[in-house]
Amino acid sequence: MRLKRKPWGEEVLQNNERYLVSQNELESQKLLDFLSFDNLVLEIGAGKGDFAIQMAKKYPSIHFLAIEMQSMALAYALRKVQEENIENLLFVNVDAHFLFEKISSYKFQTIFLNFSDPWPKKRQNKRRLTYPSMLKEYYNILKEGGRLIFKTDNDGLFNDSLEYLKETNFKIVKIDFSYDGQDLYDALTEYETRFRKLNTPIKRFIVEK
Ligand SMILES: C[S@@+](CC[C@H](N)C(=O)[O-])C[C@H]1O[C@@H](n2cnc3c(N)ncnc32)[C@H](O)[C@@H]1O
């Protein structure tokens, strides 16, 4: 969902450069330094940042790179961390489709996709973050044994994504059609909170390289 620009958004984006790599900084030392850590986790479509912020606090020795293409969503995320000192968290304002050429030589231990946009119309399916071409990009940047973990409320997207997986070399570790949210290596997202309140079953798969 497209977020409305707020008057405070630009100021928050400008004043929190410590946590943010903007679209024109994809070659920056800040990003390269972060990518040089050995224990990297990627979240794509981070929204207002709740998942990455909670996970970074829970796992201080893991480095969380959170990708989000809407700068206003990142302004909300940055507002939550601006008074904090979280060294293992970096947000990148970019469309994930343009990210892989920049990070193809780095390896991640986990990639999280949380409540990705469903793009239900056939002609839009290609934009899905679980489309086979994207799954293949994730496979390339995962370490051996690294995992892709996908949660969604959306049945159509979930079932199609299980089909897309068949076009890849990923091994299925776990499929839940009603995930209870209790895994330690996980955190509630904004959308998940919303859907759990409505008692919508949360679907999740974990696959491994
Ligand atoms: C439905 S929201 C879910 C946000 C959050 N993950 C949650 O669960 O609360 C999907 C988010 O993914 C972002 N997104 C969609 N496609 C993207 C892409 N290609 N690259 C980066 N972000 C993307 C959208 O801007 C939006 O903020």
The ligand as a Tripos MOL2 file, in Angstrom:
@<TRIPOS>MOLECULE
LIG
   27    29     1     0     0
SMALL
NO_CHARGES

@<TRIPOS>ATOM
      1 C1          2.2170   -5.2960    2.4570 C.3       1 LIG1
      2 S1          3.6110   -4.3860    2.9820 S.3       1 LIG1
      3 C2          4.2530   -5.3570    4.3300 C.3       1 LIG1
      4 C3          5.1930   -4.5760    5.2040 C.3       1 LIG1
      5 C4          5.8420   -5.3810    6.3490 C.3       1 LIG1
      6 N1          6.7260   -6.4060    5.8160 N.3       1 LIG1
      7 C5          4.8210   -5.9880    7.2520 C.2       1 LIG1
      8 O1          4.6720   -7.2200    7.2340 O.co2     1 LIG1
      9 O2          4.1780   -5.2420    8.0160 O.co2     1 LIG1
     10 C6          4.7740   -4.7560    1.6920 C.3       1 LIG1
     11 C7          5.9470   -3.8020    1.6780 C.3       1 LIG1
     12 O3          6.8760   -4.2680    0.7180 O.3       1 LIG1
     13 C8          7.3840   -3.1550    0.0030 C.3       1 LIG1
     14 N2          7.8480   -3.6610   -1.3110 N.ar      1 LIG1
     15 C9          7.0870   -4.2270   -2.2580 C.ar      1 LIG1
     16 N3          7.8230   -4.5530   -3.3350 N.ar      1 LIG1
     17 C10         9.0990   -4.1760   -3.0430 C.ar      1 LIG1
     18 C11        10.3240   -4.2160   -3.7670 C.ar      1 LIG1
     19 N4         10.3660   -4.6990   -5.0090 N.pl3     1 LIG1
     20 N5         11.4350   -3.7390   -3.1700 N.ar      1 LIG1
     21 C12        11.3880   -3.2100   -1.9250 C.ar      1 LIG1
     22 N6         10.2450   -3.1370   -1.1900 N.ar      1 LIG1
     23 C13         9.1250   -3.6050   -1.7410 C.ar      1 LIG1
     24 C14         6.2110   -2.2090   -0.0950 C.3       1 LIG1
     25 O4          6.6290   -0.8770   -0.3530 O.3       1 LIG1
     26 C15         5.5620   -2.3820    1.2800 C.3       1 LIG1
     27 O5          6.0940   -1.4750    2.2100 O.3       1 LIG1
@<TRIPOS>BOND
     1     1     2 1
     2     2     3 1
     3     2    10 1
     4     3     4 1
     5     4     5 1
     6     5     6 1
     7     5     7 1
     8     7     8 2
     9     7     9 1
    10    10    11 1
    11    11    12 1
    12    11    26 1
    13    12    13 1
    14    13    14 1
    15    13    24 1
    16    14    15 ar
    17    14    23 ar
    18    15    16 ar
    19    16    17 ar
    20    17    18 ar
    21    17    23 ar
    22    18    19 1
    23    18    20 ar
    24    20    21 ar
    25    21    22 ar
    26    22    23 ar
    27    24    25 1
    28    24    26 1
    29    26    27 1
@<TRIPOS>SUBSTRUCTURE
     1 LIG1         1 GROUP 0 **** ****
